[in-house]
């Protein structure tokens, strides 16, 4: 299929401070980039893909419970009917 795929990464709101991921932004982007890498290894044309990270923004659950934080640590794939990724990002 020629559809564009936007891969979005998210985290919970607990600040991360590590040598690899200095912030939740970097962690969320790493999550989405890892999925993009898996998709390309699986044969998806990389020109159809984009990775973006939102950090702790846009939670789907409350962060005051372990279950809520776990739900907020996620990756979402958005598949667009338009095959051009850049146009997808401008919407």
C-alpha atoms as an extended CHARMM CRD file, in Angstrom:
* protein
*
        91  EXT
         1         1  UNK       CA              0.0000000000        0.0000000000        0.0000000000  PROA      1               0.0000000000
         2         2  UNK       CA              1.2700000000        3.5330000000       -0.7180000000  PROA      2               0.0000000000
         3         3  UNK       CA             -0.2260000000        5.1360000000        2.4090000000  PROA      3               0.0000000000
         4         4  UNK       CA              1.8670000000        7.4670000000        4.5440000000  PROA      4               0.0000000000
         5         5  UNK       CA              2.5090000000        6.2970000000        8.1100000000  PROA      5               0.0000000000
         6         6  UNK       CA              3.1340000000        8.7380000000       10.9520000000  PROA      6               0.0000000000
         7         7  UNK       CA              4.5680000000        7.0180000000       14.0300000000  PROA      7               0.0000000000
         8         8  UNK       CA              3.9780000000        8.9590000000       17.2620000000  PROA      8               0.0000000000
         9         9  UNK       CA              5.8140000000        8.2630000000       20.5260000000  PROA      9               0.0000000000
        10        10  UNK       CA              4.6300000000        9.2340000000       24.0200000000  PROA      10              0.0000000000
        11        11  UNK       CA              5.7960000000        8.9070000000       27.6430000000  PROA      11              0.0000000000
        12        12  UNK       CA              4.3310000000        9.3260000000       31.1000000000  PROA      12              0.0000000000
        13        13  UNK       CA              4.9870000000       12.5280000000       33.0590000000  PROA      13              0.0000000000
        14        14  UNK       CA              7.7950000000       11.2000000000       35.2670000000  PROA      14              0.0000000000
        15        15  UNK       CA             10.9480000000       13.1050000000       34.2600000000  PROA      15              0.0000000000
        16        16  UNK       CA             13.7170000000       10.9380000000       32.8620000000  PROA      16              0.0000000000
        17        17  UNK       CA             17.3560000000       11.9200000000       33.2060000000  PROA      17              0.0000000000
        18        18  UNK       CA             19.7460000000        9.4050000000       31.7060000000  PROA      18              0.0000000000
        19        19  UNK       CA             22.8090000000        9.5290000000       29.4850000000  PROA      19              0.0000000000
        20        20  UNK       CA             20.8160000000        7.9890000000       26.6480000000  PROA      20              0.0000000000
        21        21  UNK       CA             17.5630000000        9.9370000000       27.1070000000  PROA      21              0.0000000000
        22        22  UNK       CA             18.0890000000       13.3170000000       28.7850000000  PROA      22              0.0000000000
        23        23  UNK       CA             14.3540000000       14.0950000000       28.6430000000  PROA      23              0.0000000000
        24        24  UNK       CA             10.9620000000       12.5970000000       27.9020000000  PROA      24              0.0000000000
        25        25  UNK       CA             11.1210000000       14.2480000000       24.4790000000  PROA      25              0.0000000000
        26        26  UNK       CA             14.1440000000       12.1800000000       23.4640000000  PROA      26              0.0000000000
        27        27  UNK       CA             12.5950000000        9.0120000000       24.9030000000  PROA      27              0.0000000000
        28        28  UNK       CA              9.3350000000        9.5140000000       23.0130000000  PROA      28              0.0000000000
        29        29  UNK       CA             11.1710000000       10.1490000000       19.7410000000  PROA      29              0.0000000000
        30        30  UNK       CA             13.3370000000        7.0690000000       20.3270000000  PROA      30              0.0000000000
        31        31  UNK       CA             10.1800000000        4.9850000000       20.7530000000  PROA      31              0.0000000000
        32        32  UNK       CA              8.7110000000        6.1870000000       17.4790000000  PROA      32              0.0000000000
        33        33  UNK       CA             12.0520000000        5.8880000000       15.6500000000  PROA      33              0.0000000000
        34        34  UNK       CA             12.4240000000        2.2780000000       16.8420000000  PROA      34              0.0000000000
        35        35  UNK       CA              9.0490000000        1.4240000000       15.3000000000  PROA      35              0.0000000000
        36        36  UNK       CA              9.9930000000        3.2000000000       12.0630000000  PROA      36              0.0000000000
        37        37  UNK       CA             13.1730000000        1.1420000000       11.9830000000  PROA      37              0.0000000000
        38        38  UNK       CA             11.2040000000       -2.0950000000       12.4640000000  PROA      38              0.0000000000
        39        39  UNK       CA              8.8370000000       -1.1200000000        9.6780000000  PROA      39              0.0000000000
        40        40  UNK       CA             11.7050000000       -0.3970000000        7.2730000000  PROA      40              0.0000000000
        41        41  UNK       CA             13.3640000000       -3.7230000000        8.1600000000  PROA      41              0.0000000000
        42        42  UNK       CA             10.0070000000       -5.3160000000        7.3830000000  PROA      42              0.0000000000
        43        43  UNK       CA             10.0300000000       -3.8220000000        3.8990000000  PROA      43              0.0000000000
        44        44  UNK       CA              8.0250000000       -0.6160000000        4.2870000000  PROA      44              0.0000000000
        45        45  UNK       CA              9.4260000000        2.1290000000        2.0610000000  PROA      45              0.0000000000
        46        46  UNK       CA             11.0940000000        4.6820000000        4.3420000000  PROA      46              0.0000000000
        47        47  UNK       CA              9.8000000000        7.5360000000        2.1790000000  PROA      47              0.0000000000
        48        48  UNK       CA              6.3200000000        6.7040000000        3.5050000000  PROA      48              0.0000000000
        49        49  UNK       CA              7.3370000000        7.0040000000        7.1570000000  PROA      49              0.0000000000
        50        50  UNK       CA              7.7510000000        9.7860000000        9.6960000000  PROA      50              0.0000000000
        51        51  UNK       CA              8.6220000000        9.5950000000       13.4050000000  PROA      51              0.0000000000
        52        52  UNK       CA              7.5290000000       12.1930000000       15.9470000000  PROA      52              0.0000000000
        53        53  UNK       CA              7.7000000000       12.4340000000       19.7310000000  PROA      53              0.0000000000
        54        54  UNK       CA              5.3210000000       14.2110000000       22.0790000000  PROA      54              0.0000000000
        55        55  UNK       CA              7.0160000000       13.4390000000       25.3990000000  PROA      55              0.0000000000
        56        56  UNK       CA              4.5530000000       13.4990000000       28.2910000000  PROA      56              0.0000000000
        57        57  UNK       CA              2.1020000000       15.6920000000       26.3850000000  PROA      57              0.0000000000
        58        58  UNK       CA             -1.2460000000       14.3410000000       25.1840000000  PROA      58              0.0000000000
        59        59  UNK       CA             -1.7480000000       11.6300000000       27.8230000000  PROA      59              0.0000000000
        60        60  UNK       CA             -4.5520000000        9.1100000000       27.3540000000  PROA      60              0.0000000000
        61        61  UNK       CA             -4.7390000000        8.2930000000       31.0590000000  PROA      61              0.0000000000
        62        62  UNK       CA             -3.9720000000        9.8900000000       34.4110000000  PROA      62              0.0000000000
        63        63  UNK       CA             -0.3550000000        9.7760000000       35.5280000000  PROA      63              0.0000000000
        64        64  UNK       CA             -1.1280000000        9.3810000000       39.2310000000  PROA      64              0.0000000000
        65        65  UNK       CA             -1.3890000000        5.5650000000       39.0200000000  PROA      65              0.0000000000
        66        66  UNK       CA              0.9960000000        2.8970000000       37.7200000000  PROA      66              0.0000000000
        67        67  UNK       CA             -1.6820000000        1.7040000000       35.2950000000  PROA      67              0.0000000000
        68        68  UNK       CA             -2.2300000000        5.2060000000       33.9330000000  PROA      68              0.0000000000
        69        69  UNK       CA              1.4790000000        5.8290000000       33.4690000000  PROA      69              0.0000000000
        70        70  UNK       CA              1.8140000000        2.5110000000       31.6610000000  PROA      70              0.0000000000
        71        71  UNK       CA             -0.9820000000        3.4630000000       29.2410000000  PROA      71              0.0000000000
        72        72  UNK       CA              0.7490000000        6.7760000000       28.5360000000  PROA      72              0.0000000000
        73        73  UNK       CA              3.9880000000        5.0070000000       27.5200000000  PROA      73              0.0000000000
        74        74  UNK       CA              2.8960000000        4.1910000000       24.0080000000  PROA      74              0.0000000000
        75        75  UNK       CA              3.4260000000        4.4110000000       20.2740000000  PROA      75              0.0000000000
        76        76  UNK       CA              0.5810000000        5.2540000000       17.8950000000  PROA      76              0.0000000000
        77        77  UNK       CA              0.6150000000        4.6310000000       14.1510000000  PROA      77              0.0000000000
        78        78  UNK       CA             -1.4690000000        6.9740000000       12.0070000000  PROA      78              0.0000000000
        79        79  UNK       CA             -2.0280000000        5.7130000000        8.4880000000  PROA      79              0.0000000000
        80        80  UNK       CA             -3.0840000000        8.3900000000        6.0530000000  PROA      80              0.0000000000
        81        81  UNK       CA             -4.9120000000        7.8790000000        2.7840000000  PROA      81              0.0000000000
        82        82  UNK       CA             -2.4430000000       10.3550000000        1.2380000000  PROA      82              0.0000000000
        83        83  UNK       CA              0.8320000000        8.7400000000        0.2270000000  PROA      83              0.0000000000
        84        84  UNK       CA              2.8900000000       11.8910000000        0.8780000000  PROA      84              0.0000000000
        85        85  UNK       CA              4.1160000000       12.0430000000        4.4780000000  PROA      85              0.0000000000
        86        86  UNK       CA              5.0220000000       15.7310000000        4.4170000000  PROA      86              0.0000000000
        87        87  UNK       CA              1.4970000000       16.7250000000        3.4980000000  PROA      87              0.0000000000
        88        88  UNK       CA              0.2150000000       14.5420000000        6.3150000000  PROA      88              0.0000000000
        89        89  UNK       CA              2.3240000000       16.4770000000        8.8190000000  PROA      89              0.0000000000
        90        90  UNK       CA              0.9750000000       19.8550000000        7.6720000000  PROA      90              0.0000000000
        91        91  UNK       CA             -2.6760000000       19.0560000000        8.3610000000  PROA      91              0.0000000000
